Amino acid sequence: MSNTPKIRFDGFTDDWEQRELRNMVERVTRKNENLESELPLTISAQYGLIDQNEFFDKRIASRDVSGYYLLKKGEFAYNKSTSSDAPWGAVKRLDKYEMGVLSTLYIVFSLKDDGNIDSDFLVSYYDTDCWHKGIQAIAAEGARNHGLLNIAPADYFETVLTVPLDTKEQHQIGSLFASLDRLITLHQRKCATLQKFKKSMLQKMFPQNGESIPEIRFDGFTGDWKQRKLGELGEVITGSTPSTSHEEYYSADGIPWVTPTDITENVIYDTPRKLSDEGQKVGRVVPQNTILVTCIASIGKNAILGTTGSFNQQINGLVPDFKKYEPYFLFTESTFWSEKMKKQAAAGTMQIVNKTEFSELQTRVPNYQEQAKIGAFFSRLDSLITLHQRKLETLQKMKKALLQKMFV
Protein backbone atom coordinates (compact mmCIF):
# COMPACT_ATOMS: atom_id res chain seq x y z
CA MET A 1 0.00 0.00 0.00
CA SER A 2 1.42 3.40 -1.02
CA ASN A 3 2.13 5.94 1.69
CA THR A 4 1.81 8.88 -0.68
CA PRO A 5 -1.40 10.54 -1.93
CA LYS A 6 -2.41 10.67 -5.60
CA ILE A 7 -2.23 14.47 -5.70
CA ARG A 8 0.51 16.54 -4.02
CA PHE A 9 1.81 20.07 -4.12
CA ASP A 10 5.03 20.57 -6.09
CA GLY A 11 8.26 19.96 -4.22
CA PHE A 12 7.06 17.20 -1.89
CA THR A 13 8.10 13.61 -2.59
CA ASP A 14 8.72 11.90 0.78
CA ASP A 15 6.46 9.12 2.01
CA TRP A 16 3.91 10.07 4.60
CA GLU A 17 4.44 8.47 8.03
CA GLN A 18 2.09 6.67 10.40
CA ARG A 19 1.78 8.32 13.80
CA GLU A 20 -0.37 7.62 16.83
CA LEU A 21 -2.76 10.43 17.60
CA ARG A 22 -1.48 10.66 21.21
CA ASN A 23 1.92 11.79 19.93
CA MET A 24 0.35 14.82 18.24
CA VAL A 25 -2.42 15.84 20.63
CA GLU A 26 -3.29 15.74 24.31
CA ARG A 27 -6.60 15.05 25.95
CA VAL A 28 -8.54 17.96 27.46
CA THR A 29 -10.63 17.18 30.55
CA ARG A 30 -11.07 20.77 31.72
CA LYS A 31 -14.44 21.14 33.48
CA ASN A 32 -16.62 24.23 33.38
CA GLU A 33 -16.50 24.53 37.18
CA ASN A 34 -16.41 28.33 37.23
CA LEU A 35 -19.14 28.59 34.60
CA GLU A 36 -16.82 30.38 32.18
CA SER A 37 -19.28 29.46 29.42
CA GLU A 38 -23.02 28.82 29.27
CA LEU A 39 -22.97 28.00 25.55
CA PRO A 40 -24.03 24.36 24.99
CA LEU A 41 -22.43 22.86 21.89
CA THR A 42 -23.14 19.87 19.69
CA ILE A 43 -21.23 18.40 16.75
CA SER A 44 -22.83 18.36 13.32
CA ALA A 45 -21.11 16.47 10.50
CA GLN A 46 -22.11 19.34 8.19
CA TYR A 47 -21.81 22.43 10.40
CA GLY A 48 -19.13 21.38 12.88
CA LEU A 49 -19.23 22.47 16.53
CA ILE A 50 -22.36 24.57 16.78
CA ASP A 51 -24.68 26.07 19.39
CA GLN A 52 -27.38 23.52 20.34
CA ASN A 53 -30.06 26.22 20.22
CA GLU A 54 -29.14 27.07 16.63
CA PHE A 55 -28.89 23.44 15.47
CA PHE A 56 -31.85 21.86 17.30
CA ASP A 57 -33.93 25.05 17.84
CA LYS A 58 -33.83 24.12 21.51
CA ARG A 59 -31.40 23.40 24.33
CA ILE A 60 -30.53 19.75 24.99
CA ALA A 61 -27.92 20.30 27.71
CA SER A 62 -28.76 20.35 31.40
CA ARG A 63 -29.37 23.70 33.08
CA ASP A 64 -26.31 23.16 35.26
CA VAL A 65 -23.33 22.88 32.91
CA SER A 66 -20.62 23.13 35.56
CA GLY A 67 -19.83 19.42 35.10
CA TYR A 68 -19.46 19.71 31.31
CA TYR A 69 -16.16 20.00 29.49
CA LEU A 70 -15.06 23.56 28.74
CA LEU A 71 -13.91 23.70 25.12
CA LYS A 72 -11.87 26.65 23.86
CA LYS A 73 -11.47 27.98 20.31
CA GLY A 74 -9.03 25.89 18.28
CA GLU A 75 -9.55 22.71 20.32
CA PHE A 76 -11.06 19.54 18.87
CA ALA A 77 -13.84 17.21 19.97
CA TYR A 78 -14.87 13.72 18.87
CA ASN A 79 -18.57 12.89 18.93
CA LYS A 80 -18.99 9.10 19.12
CA SER A 81 -22.62 9.28 17.96
CA THR A 82 -23.11 7.80 14.51
CA SER A 83 -25.38 8.92 11.68
CA SER A 84 -25.79 8.38 7.94
CA ASP A 85 -23.44 11.32 7.32
CA ALA A 86 -20.95 10.20 9.98
CA PRO A 87 -20.96 6.37 10.26
CA TRP A 88 -18.03 6.42 12.73
CA GLY A 89 -18.82 9.69 14.44
CA ALA A 90 -17.37 13.12 13.70
CA VAL A 91 -14.29 15.08 14.79
CA LYS A 92 -14.52 18.87 14.58
CA ARG A 93 -12.55 21.91 15.72
CA LEU A 94 -14.19 24.80 17.57
CA ASP A 95 -14.05 27.74 15.16
CA LYS A 96 -17.31 29.69 15.52
CA TYR A 97 -17.07 30.70 19.20
CA GLU A 98 -14.38 31.61 21.72
CA MET A 99 -15.53 28.82 24.04
CA GLY A 100 -18.44 26.50 24.77
CA VAL A 101 -19.44 23.48 26.85
CA LEU A 102 -19.72 19.84 25.82
CA SER A 103 -21.10 16.71 27.42
CA THR A 104 -18.42 14.46 28.94
CA LEU A 105 -19.54 11.80 26.43
CA TYR A 106 -17.34 13.67 23.93
CA ILE A 107 -13.58 13.17 23.69
CA VAL A 108 -11.86 16.56 23.70
CA PHE A 109 -8.26 17.29 22.73
CA SER A 110 -5.81 20.05 21.78
CA LEU A 111 -2.61 20.04 19.72
CA LYS A 112 0.69 19.48 21.51
CA ASP A 113 3.25 22.28 21.11
CA ASP A 114 5.81 19.73 19.93
CA GLY A 115 3.30 17.50 18.12
CA ASN A 116 4.49 18.49 14.64
CA ILE A 117 0.92 18.66 13.30
CA ASP A 118 -0.84 21.52 11.51
CA SER A 119 -4.29 22.35 12.87
CA ASP A 120 -5.93 23.03 9.47
CA PHE A 121 -4.44 19.80 8.12
CA LEU A 122 -5.97 17.84 11.01
CA VAL A 123 -9.36 19.47 10.39
CA SER A 124 -9.22 18.32 6.77
CA TYR A 125 -7.90 14.88 7.67
CA TYR A 126 -10.99 14.27 9.83
CA ASP A 127 -13.19 15.29 6.89
CA THR A 128 -11.88 12.20 5.05
CA ASP A 129 -12.69 8.58 5.83
CA CYS A 130 -8.99 7.69 6.27
CA TRP A 131 -9.43 7.48 10.04
CA HIS A 132 -12.52 5.25 9.98
CA LYS A 133 -10.57 1.98 9.84
CA GLY A 134 -8.77 2.84 13.08
CA ILE A 135 -12.05 3.60 14.84
CA GLN A 136 -13.64 0.45 13.47
CA ALA A 137 -10.80 -1.60 14.96
CA ILE A 138 -11.33 -0.28 18.51
CA ALA A 139 -15.12 -0.05 18.58
CA ALA A 140 -16.48 -3.08 20.43
CA GLU A 141 -18.37 -5.39 18.08
CA GLY A 142 -22.07 -4.56 18.25
CA ALA A 143 -21.46 -2.25 21.19
CA ARG A 144 -23.66 0.61 20.15
CA ASN A 145 -26.15 2.21 22.49
CA HIS A 146 -28.62 4.33 20.49
CA GLY A 147 -25.95 5.01 17.88
CA LEU A 148 -23.19 5.79 20.41
CA LEU A 149 -19.92 3.93 19.75
CA ASN A 150 -18.32 2.22 22.73
CA ILE A 151 -14.81 3.70 22.51
CA ALA A 152 -12.54 4.36 25.48
CA PRO A 153 -10.53 7.63 25.31
CA ALA A 154 -7.25 5.74 25.84
CA ASP A 155 -8.00 3.55 22.81
CA TYR A 156 -9.04 6.55 20.74
CA PHE A 157 -5.70 8.31 21.27
CA GLU A 158 -3.87 5.18 20.11
CA THR A 159 -5.47 5.34 16.66
CA VAL A 160 -2.94 5.76 13.85
CA LEU A 161 -2.99 8.61 11.31
CA THR A 162 -0.92 8.80 8.13
CA VAL A 163 0.50 12.32 7.78
CA PRO A 164 3.28 14.17 5.91
CA LEU A 165 6.62 14.45 7.72
CA ASP A 166 7.03 18.02 6.50
CA THR A 167 4.75 20.48 8.29
CA LYS A 168 5.03 22.76 5.23
CA GLU A 169 3.16 20.16 3.20
CA GLN A 170 0.62 19.80 5.99
CA HIS A 171 0.17 23.58 6.03
CA GLN A 172 -0.38 23.84 2.28
CA ILE A 173 -2.97 21.06 2.33
CA GLY A 174 -4.69 22.56 5.36
CA SER A 175 -4.71 26.05 3.80
CA LEU A 176 -6.23 24.75 0.58
CA PHE A 177 -9.13 23.08 2.37
CA ALA A 178 -9.58 26.03 4.74
CA SER A 179 -10.01 28.28 1.68
CA LEU A 180 -12.47 25.80 0.14
CA ASP A 181 -14.42 25.66 3.40
CA ARG A 182 -14.64 29.46 3.50
CA LEU A 183 -16.03 29.51 -0.05
CA ILE A 184 -18.51 26.74 0.77
CA THR A 185 -19.64 28.60 3.89
CA LEU A 186 -20.03 31.82 1.89
CA HIS A 187 -22.35 30.17 -0.64
CA GLN A 188 -24.25 28.36 2.12
CA ARG A 189 -24.90 31.70 3.78
CA LYS A 190 -25.92 33.32 0.49
CA CYS A 191 -28.35 30.47 -0.19
CA ALA A 192 -29.77 30.68 3.33
CA THR A 193 -30.14 34.48 3.10
CA LEU A 194 -31.89 34.30 -0.27
CA GLN A 195 -34.21 31.50 0.89
CA LYS A 196 -35.08 33.49 4.02
CA PHE A 197 -35.75 36.55 1.85
CA LYS A 198 -37.96 34.48 -0.47
CA LYS A 199 -39.95 33.12 2.47
CA SER A 200 -40.52 36.66 3.72
CA MET A 201 -41.59 37.90 0.27
CA LEU A 202 -44.00 34.99 -0.13
CA GLN A 203 -45.74 36.08 3.06
CA LYS A 204 -45.82 39.75 2.05
CA MET A 205 -46.60 39.54 -1.68
CA PHE A 206 -49.56 37.12 -1.41
CA PRO A 207 -52.74 37.70 0.64
CA GLN A 208 -52.61 35.99 4.05
CA ASN A 209 -55.18 34.81 6.61
CA GLY A 210 -58.30 35.38 4.52
CA GLU A 211 -57.20 38.82 3.27
CA SER A 212 -57.92 39.82 -0.32
CA ILE A 213 -54.87 42.05 -0.88
CA PRO A 214 -51.18 41.48 -0.09
CA GLU A 215 -49.06 43.58 2.26
CA ILE A 216 -46.63 44.58 -0.52
CA ARG A 217 -47.54 45.35 -4.15
CA PHE A 218 -45.81 46.72 -7.22
CA ASP A 219 -46.66 50.34 -8.06
CA GLY A 220 -49.82 50.91 -10.04
CA PHE A 221 -51.80 47.90 -8.80
CA THR A 222 -54.84 48.27 -6.57
CA GLY A 223 -58.05 46.41 -5.85
CA ASP A 224 -58.85 43.01 -4.37
CA TRP A 225 -57.43 39.77 -5.66
CA LYS A 226 -60.21 37.51 -6.97
CA GLN A 227 -61.00 34.17 -5.38
CA ARG A 228 -60.87 31.22 -7.75
CA LYS A 229 -60.96 27.44 -7.63
CA LEU A 230 -57.86 25.76 -9.07
CA GLY A 231 -60.07 24.07 -11.65
CA GLU A 232 -61.07 27.54 -12.90
CA LEU A 233 -57.45 28.48 -13.63
CA GLY A 234 -56.99 25.85 -16.32
CA GLU A 235 -57.20 22.08 -16.87
CA VAL A 236 -56.42 19.72 -13.98
CA ILE A 237 -54.87 16.42 -15.07
CA THR A 238 -53.87 13.39 -13.00
CA GLY A 239 -50.76 11.63 -14.26
CA SER A 240 -50.30 8.01 -15.25
CA THR A 241 -47.61 5.34 -15.50
CA PRO A 242 -47.24 3.59 -18.84
CA SER A 243 -46.68 -0.12 -18.24
CA THR A 244 -43.07 -0.72 -17.18
CA SER A 245 -43.26 -4.16 -18.78
CA HIS A 246 -43.20 -2.38 -22.15
CA GLU A 247 -39.58 -1.29 -22.46
CA GLU A 248 -40.38 0.57 -25.68
CA TYR A 249 -42.41 3.10 -23.65
CA TYR A 250 -39.26 4.50 -22.06
CA SER A 251 -36.20 5.97 -23.76
CA ALA A 252 -33.04 7.86 -22.75
CA ASP A 253 -33.82 10.64 -25.25
CA GLY A 254 -37.57 11.00 -24.58
CA ILE A 255 -39.51 13.67 -22.69
CA PRO A 256 -39.30 13.96 -18.87
CA TRP A 257 -41.52 11.59 -16.90
CA VAL A 258 -41.83 13.06 -13.41
CA THR A 259 -42.28 11.17 -10.13
CA PRO A 260 -42.53 12.72 -6.63
CA THR A 261 -38.79 12.12 -6.04
CA ASP A 262 -38.04 14.45 -8.98
CA ILE A 263 -39.97 17.33 -7.38
CA THR A 264 -38.03 19.70 -5.14
CA GLU A 265 -39.78 23.07 -5.63
CA ASN A 266 -37.95 23.46 -8.91
CA VAL A 267 -38.23 23.97 -12.65
CA ILE A 268 -37.99 20.51 -14.21
CA TYR A 269 -36.17 20.16 -17.52
CA ASP A 270 -34.97 16.57 -17.19
CA THR A 271 -35.63 13.39 -15.19
CA PRO A 272 -33.81 10.06 -14.81
CA ARG A 273 -36.64 8.27 -16.62
CA LYS A 274 -38.19 9.53 -19.86
CA LEU A 275 -41.09 8.58 -22.12
CA SER A 276 -40.33 7.53 -25.68
CA ASP A 277 -42.55 8.43 -28.63
CA GLU A 278 -44.42 5.16 -28.01
CA GLY A 279 -44.77 5.93 -24.30
CA GLN A 280 -46.19 9.35 -25.07
CA LYS A 281 -49.06 7.73 -26.95
CA VAL A 282 -50.28 6.01 -23.76
CA GLY A 283 -48.99 8.48 -21.11
CA ARG A 284 -50.37 11.86 -20.08
CA VAL A 285 -48.37 14.48 -21.97
CA VAL A 286 -48.68 18.12 -20.91
CA PRO A 287 -47.12 21.34 -22.22
CA GLN A 288 -44.27 23.43 -20.84
CA ASN A 289 -45.24 25.55 -17.80
CA THR A 290 -47.63 22.94 -16.37
CA ILE A 291 -47.66 23.20 -12.56
CA LEU A 292 -47.17 19.85 -10.79
CA VAL A 293 -48.22 19.07 -7.21
CA THR A 294 -47.87 15.71 -5.44
CA CYS A 295 -51.23 14.47 -4.14
CA ILE A 296 -50.47 11.10 -2.53
CA ALA A 297 -48.15 10.27 0.41
CA SER A 298 -45.62 13.16 0.23
CA ILE A 299 -48.42 15.62 -0.39
CA GLY A 300 -47.80 19.19 -1.52
CA LYS A 301 -44.40 19.04 -3.23
CA ASN A 302 -44.56 21.42 -6.17
CA ALA A 303 -42.71 22.07 -9.43
CA ILE A 304 -43.18 23.58 -12.88
CA LEU A 305 -42.27 21.90 -16.15
CA GLY A 306 -39.61 23.76 -18.13
CA THR A 307 -40.44 21.68 -21.19
CA THR A 308 -43.12 19.36 -22.54
CA GLY A 309 -43.38 16.43 -20.13
CA SER A 310 -45.39 13.76 -18.38
CA PHE A 311 -45.86 12.53 -14.81
CA ASN A 312 -47.17 9.64 -12.76
CA GLN A 313 -50.45 9.15 -10.94
CA GLN A 314 -49.16 10.46 -7.61
CA ILE A 315 -49.13 13.93 -9.13
CA ASN A 316 -51.86 16.31 -10.25
CA GLY A 317 -50.97 18.80 -12.96
CA LEU A 318 -52.54 22.18 -13.66
CA VAL A 319 -52.26 23.34 -17.28
CA PRO A 320 -53.04 27.04 -16.91
CA ASP A 321 -55.21 29.06 -19.25
CA PHE A 322 -52.12 30.89 -20.53
CA LYS A 323 -54.14 33.88 -21.79
CA LYS A 324 -55.45 34.65 -18.29
CA TYR A 325 -52.92 33.22 -15.86
CA GLU A 326 -49.15 33.62 -15.72
CA PRO A 327 -47.50 30.20 -15.06
CA TYR A 328 -44.61 31.23 -12.80
CA PHE A 329 -46.98 33.26 -10.65
CA LEU A 330 -49.17 30.16 -10.21
CA PHE A 331 -46.12 27.97 -9.52
CA THR A 332 -44.99 30.38 -6.81
CA GLU A 333 -48.50 30.56 -5.37
CA SER A 334 -48.74 26.74 -5.36
CA THR A 335 -46.68 26.84 -2.15
CA PHE A 336 -49.88 27.98 -0.44
CA TRP A 337 -51.98 25.33 -2.18
CA SER A 338 -49.62 22.77 -0.71
CA GLU A 339 -50.31 23.95 2.83
CA LYS A 340 -54.06 23.64 2.26
CA MET A 341 -53.67 20.17 0.76
CA LYS A 342 -51.63 18.90 3.72
CA LYS A 343 -54.31 20.10 6.14
CA GLN A 344 -57.05 18.57 3.99
CA ALA A 345 -55.25 15.21 3.78
CA ALA A 346 -54.54 15.19 7.52
CA ALA A 347 -58.26 15.60 8.21
CA GLY A 348 -59.15 12.57 6.06
CA THR A 349 -58.68 8.85 6.60
CA MET A 350 -56.25 8.52 3.68
CA GLN A 351 -53.20 10.60 2.79
CA ILE A 352 -54.52 11.62 -0.61
CA VAL A 353 -55.98 14.66 -2.35
CA ASN A 354 -57.78 13.44 -5.45
CA LYS A 355 -58.31 15.32 -8.70
CA THR A 356 -61.76 16.60 -7.69
CA GLU A 357 -60.55 17.84 -4.30
CA PHE A 358 -57.53 19.43 -5.92
CA SER A 359 -59.74 21.20 -8.49
CA GLU A 360 -61.96 22.59 -5.71
CA LEU A 361 -59.11 24.17 -3.72
CA GLN A 362 -59.56 27.93 -3.39
CA THR A 363 -56.88 30.53 -4.13
CA ARG A 364 -56.70 34.25 -4.93
CA VAL A 365 -55.30 35.84 -8.07
CA PRO A 366 -54.81 39.45 -9.27
CA ASN A 367 -55.07 40.64 -12.88
CA TYR A 368 -52.68 39.22 -15.47
CA GLN A 369 -50.32 42.21 -15.45
CA GLU A 370 -49.77 41.98 -11.70
CA GLN A 371 -49.36 38.20 -11.96
CA ALA A 372 -46.63 38.75 -14.59
CA LYS A 373 -44.74 41.21 -12.36
CA ILE A 374 -44.86 38.85 -9.37
CA GLY A 375 -43.97 35.81 -11.48
CA ALA A 376 -40.95 37.58 -13.00
CA PHE A 377 -39.76 38.71 -9.55
CA PHE A 378 -39.83 35.19 -8.09
CA SER A 379 -38.40 33.65 -11.27
CA ARG A 380 -35.32 35.91 -10.96
CA LEU A 381 -35.08 35.18 -7.25
CA ASP A 382 -35.31 31.41 -7.79
CA SER A 383 -32.68 31.61 -10.54
CA LEU A 384 -30.32 33.40 -8.13
CA ILE A 385 -30.91 30.78 -5.44
CA THR A 386 -30.30 28.00 -7.98
CA LEU A 387 -27.09 29.68 -9.14
CA HIS A 388 -25.65 29.74 -5.61
CA GLN A 389 -26.87 26.19 -4.94
CA ARG A 390 -25.05 24.96 -8.05
CA LYS A 391 -21.88 26.80 -7.08
CA LEU A 392 -22.18 25.27 -3.62
CA GLU A 393 -22.68 21.77 -5.04
CA THR A 394 -19.69 22.22 -7.37
CA LEU A 395 -17.45 23.29 -4.49
CA GLN A 396 -18.65 20.41 -2.32
CA LYS A 397 -17.97 17.91 -5.11
CA MET A 398 -14.53 19.43 -5.64
CA LYS A 399 -13.76 19.16 -1.94
CA LYS A 400 -14.94 15.56 -1.82
CA ALA A 401 -12.76 14.61 -4.80
CA LEU A 402 -9.69 16.34 -3.36
CA LEU A 403 -10.21 14.74 0.06
CA GLN A 404 -10.07 11.35 -1.64
CA LYS A 405 -6.90 12.14 -3.61
CA MET A 406 -4.83 14.31 -1.25
CA PHE A 407 -4.78 12.04 1.81
CA VAL A 408 -3.61 8.50 2.56
Buried (B, 14 or more C-beta within 10 A) or exposed (E): EEEBBEEBEEEBEEEBEEBEBBBBBBBBEBEBEEEBBEBBBBBBBEBBBBBBBEBEEEEEBEEEBEEBBBBBEEBBBBBBBBEEEBBBBBBBBBBBBEBBBBBEEBBBBBBEEEBBBBBBBBBBBBBBEBBEEBBEEBBEEEEBEEEBBBBEBEBBBBBBBBBBBBBEBBBBBBBBBBEBBEBBBBBBEBBEEBBEEBEEBBEEBBBEEEEEBBEEBEEEBEEEBEEBEBBBBBEBBBBBBBEEEEEEBBBEEBBBBBBBEBBEBBBBEEBEBBBBEBBBEBBBBBBBBBBBBBBBEEBBBBBBBBBBBBBBEBBBBBBBEEEBBBBBBBBBBBBBBBEBBBEBBEEEEEEBBEBEBBBBBEBBBBEBEBBBBBBEBBBEBBEBBBBBBEBBEEBBEEBEEBBBEBBB
